[in-house]
Amino acid sequence: MAVTLEPEHVGDYQDEPDRNPDPLEAIARKLLIAIGEDPDREGLAQTPRRYARWWREFSEYDPGSIETLFEGFTDNQLVFVSDIRVWSLCEHHLLPFNCTLSIAYRSDKRLLGLSKFARIAHKHAHKLQVQERLVSDVATEISDVTGSADVAVIGRGEHLCMTMRGIRTGAQMTSAVFSGVFETDGPERSQLLALAHTSGGQSRW
């Protein structure tokens, strides 16, 4: 038996005579025409509005509060948060890439609220990016917010600019930033890499 599913948010796109069109809608219409499509046909009639809305949601993302700190229990405690998955856009091709981040820092009597790691990660992912800069941006903000010089961020990403164009091969790219005690070989770096190796309950490499 065939079942027809109604598109989501149909009511959001009903005629609004007093609405000022987003300039991005005109860009979307030109794009559709340039690739040989009819922007007024059924199925595409509301696409420019959806396109504009998505770009605004992406570029105007509000991470909320990212600076909530709590008193810690011991000095120099290693905090490691793994498997934070974010989506961003490759600035070279405007195609998406996903990146799974692991973030670590050594606390100095102050602990960053757990949700703030994800908020900081999303804040820097919601812009045109490259993975190397995304990882660096997150590390810098974690250091600024916590006041810790000992920060590490490891990112593993898959990029559609490689998977669906060009060579068209899936691959995982890993990039990392280590600062402070994590920069050189020692017990702190060894502990960090051991945690990163087994984060998520499975061996990473």
N, C-alpha and C positions, 0 to 999 in steps of 0.2 A: 504494500500500500504506500503510495507516495504521500509524503508529508511536506507541506510548505511552511518554512519557518519565517516569521516576520523579521525583517532586519531590526537590529537594536537601534534605539534612539531615533526612531522614525519621527516622533513628535518634535525632536530637536531641530528638524530641518523643514518644518512647515513654513509657508510663505510669511514673511515678516516685512510688510511694506515699508516700515520706518527704519529698518535695519541698515546701518552703514556697512557695506561689504568690506571685508578685510582685504587689503592690497594683495595678500598672498593668493586670494582666490583668482585674481586676474592672471597671476603667474601660472597657477595650475591649469587654467583654461588654455593658455598659450602652449604649455607643455603638451597637453593632450592633443591639441591641433598639430603641433610639430611632429608628433609620432604617428600621425595619421588617424587619430580618433575623432569622434564627434562628441564634444563635451555636453551636448544637449540630448543625447540619446538616453533611453532608459538604462539605468545602471551607472551612468556617469553624471547624471544631472546634478547630483548633490556632492560629487567627488571633490570639486574645488573647495567647498565649505569644509568637508571633512579634512582635506589636506591642510587647509589653513588652521583649522582648530588643532590638529595634531602638532603642527610646527609650534604653535603658541604654547601648547601644553609642555612640549619638550624644552623649548628655549626659555620659558618663563617659570620653570620648576622652582618651587619654594621648599627648601629642605626643612624649614622650621628651625627650632632651637638646636644648636649643635655644641653648646658649650657647658652642658650640665656636668659638674664634677662632684664627687663624693669623697669624704675622708677615707683613706685607705687604712689597712690594718698593719702592713709592714712596709719598710722601705725597700726599694729595688725589686719589687715583685714583677715578674714577667706576666703581662696580659697578652693573650693571643686570641684573636677572633677570626674564624675562617669561613670560607664558602659564602661570602657576600657577593651575590651575582647582580651585576648591573648591565644595562644596555647603553651604548653610546653610538655616535655617528662618526665614521671615518671622515676626516676633513679633506681627504684627497679625492674621494669618490661619492661622498654623501650616502654611503651605504652603511647599514648597521654592523656593529660588532658587539658581542657579549664578552664580558670579562668577569671571572671569578676571583675575588680579592681575598687575601689573607693579610691581616693587619696585626702587628705586634708593637708593643712599647714597654719600656721598663718604668714603672710608676715611681713617683717620689711623693708619697703620702697622699696623692690625689688620684682618684680613679674616674675615668670618663664613663658616663652612662652608656650602657650597652647599645641602645638604639642609635646613639650618636655616630657610631662607626658606620652604620648603613646610611645615615643621613649625609655624612660627609662624603661617602663614596658616590651616592646618587647626585649630590651637588656638583661634583666635578665630572660626572658622566653625562650630565644634561647640557652638553655643549659640543661643538665640533672638536674632535679630539684625535689623538693618536695614543695607542696604549702606553707607550713609554712616558708620555707627559701625564696621562691619567694617573699612573702609579706614583709619579713624582709629586703631582699636585696633592694627592691624598696624604702622602707621607709628610709633606710640608705642613698641611693643616693639622694633622694629628700632633705634630711637634709643637705647633703654635698654640693649640688649645690646651694640651696637657702640660706644656712647659718642659717636656722631656726631650733630651737630645738623642736618646736611644730609641730609634724608631725603625721598623722594617715593614715594607709592603711588598707583597708578591702578587703578581697578576697573571692569570692564564686566560687567554682569549682566543675566540674563533672569529675570523673576519670575513664577512660576506663579500668584500671586495676581492678576496682570493677564492672563496668557495663558489660563488655564483658568476664570476667573470674571470677573464684572464686565464690562468692555469686551471681554474675550476677543480681545485683539490682541497679537501678539508684538512686542516692542520691546527694544532694548538701552539700558540706563541706564548712564551713565558718571559716576563720582564720583572725586575726587582730593584728596589732601592733599600740599601742598608746604611744606617748612620749610627754614630756613637759606638757603643760596645759591639754592635753587630757588624761593624765594618771589617774587623780583623778576626782571624781564627782565635777561638777561645771558648770557654764553657758556655757563655751566653749565646754565641752564634751556633754552637753545636746543639744546644737545647732548642733554639728556634728552628733549625733545619730539621731536627727530629720531629717536632710538632707539625711542621709544614709537610713533612714526608707522609705522615699518617693522618692528616686532618680529614674529617668527613668519614672516618672509619675505614679508610682504604689507602693502600700505598699509592703515592703520587708518582714515583719514579723508581 
